[in-house]
Amino acid sequence: MIDKSVDFREDRIGSALRGENPTVMRRLDAGFAVIGDVQFLPGYSILLTDEPGVERLSDLPRPRRLAYLADLDLLGEAVERACRAADPAFRRVNLEILGNKDPFLHAHVWPRFDWEPEHLVQKPVWLYSSDHWRDERYALAPRHDAIRAAVTAELDTLR
């Protein structure tokens, strides 16, 4: 469970740089691999940029942009491997760079599963009901430690 007394969410990148973001799994070449605050799709992870003030991919110089995309590829594969090993119903990974809500560069890595509701399994994850984003039963908690450790181990193996 995330300690809500420490509001790292106000500055996710700065808190990661200071070593105060509890969702960080690993520092990568151009960002931070973090476990998602919600886990209604277990293994959901995010790649944060490691450059405060960067809002979009195109804000980065091309070499840093390519490094960031390489990190996204690495995190995507790590989530895929960990989720495939953890759940035989694993289907695939969706990678998204949206930036519509949070004004800093970040990419979503969504594992997708055959057990998802039929009306959602082939749709964007953003169509899940609002309770999936706010309800404590889907919040990151100690019960997600195993998938978090598996993704972290896969990052280490792939690097």
N, C-alpha and C positions, 0 to 999 in steps of 0.2 A: 504494500500500500504506500502511496506517495504521502510524505509528510507535508501536510497543507500549511503548517506554521512557517515553512520556508517556501516563499513564493517565487521559485525559480521561473515560473511561467511568465512573469513580467519581463524577464530578460533571458530567454532560453539560451541564446548564444553566449552572452556574457557570463552567465552562470556555468555554462559548459567550459568556457575558457578558464574560469576560476576554479574549476573542479568541484562546483557546488550543485550541478544538475544531476539529480539522482537517477534520471532515466538514461544517462550515457552508458552505452555498452563498450564502445571503443572510439578512440581518436583515430581517424583515418588521414589520408594525405591532404585532403581539401575540406574536411568536415568531420562531423561527429555522427556516428551511428547511435541512435537512441531508440528505446522501446516506446511504443505509443502509450499515451495516457489512457486510452481505451483499448480493450482487448476482446471485443465481441467476435473478432476474427483473430484467433490466437497467433501471435507472431508479428502482428502489425508493427512496423518500424518506420522510422523517419530518418532521413539524412539531412542534418542541419549544416549550413555553410559554417565555416570557421572565421568568416570575415564580417564583423558587425557593420551594419549599414548597407550591406548588399541586399537588394530587394528582388532581383531577377537574375536569371542565368546570364543574360547579356550584359550585366554590370561587371562581370568578371573578365579580365583579360583572357584571350583564347587559351593560353596554357593552363590557367587555373580552371577555366570552364571545362576543359577536357579532363583535368584531374578530378573535378567534381563529378563529372559523368562517369568516369572510371570507378569512383567510389560508389556511385549509385548502382552500377553494374555489380560490384562486389557485394554490397549489402543485399541486393535483389537475389543473387545466387545463394548467399548465406541463409536468407529467410526461406528460400525454396528448399534447400537441403534440409534445414532443421524441421520445417513443417512436413515435408515428405516423410521423414523418419518418425515424426511424432504422431502422424494421423494418416491412415491409409486413404482417407477421403480427400486428401489434398489434391487440388486441380491445377493451380497455376499461381503466378504472382502478377499483380498489376502494379506498374510503376507510373506515378503521376507527379508532375510539377505543376501546381495550380497557382498558389499565391493570392487567392481571392480574399482570404480572411486575414492571415498573418502577413505583415509587411516585411518579411525577410525570406531569403531563398531557403527553401526546404523542399524535399521530395518525399512522397509517400510510397511505402512499399507494403502493398496489401496482399496477404495470402488469401486465396479463394478456395472454397471447399465444396464438395458435392452435397454436404448436409445443409447448406444454406437454403432458405426458403426458395421454392421453385420460381416465384415471381421476381426474385432478386439475384439469383445465382449468375445470370448472364447480364446483369445490369451494373451500372456504376455503384460503388459502395455508398455513395452519398445519398442514395435513395432509401437507405435504412431509416427507420423511424427515429425521431428525436430522442426517444428514451435510450437508444443504443449509444448515444453520445453523452448522456447526462446521468443515467441510472448507475448507482454504485455497484450493482451486480456486474457491470461490464468494465468497471474501473480497474486500472493496473493494480495488482495486489500480489501478495506472496504466492498465491496459487499459480502465478505466471512465471515464477522463478525458473522452472525447468525449461520452458520454451525460451526465455531470455538467455539462460546459460547455453542452450543449444545453438542459438543464433550467434552468440559471442564466440563459442568454440568454432563454429563454421567460419566466422570472420578470421579467426586466428589461423585456421587451417589453410584458407584460401590466400592469405597474405604470405 
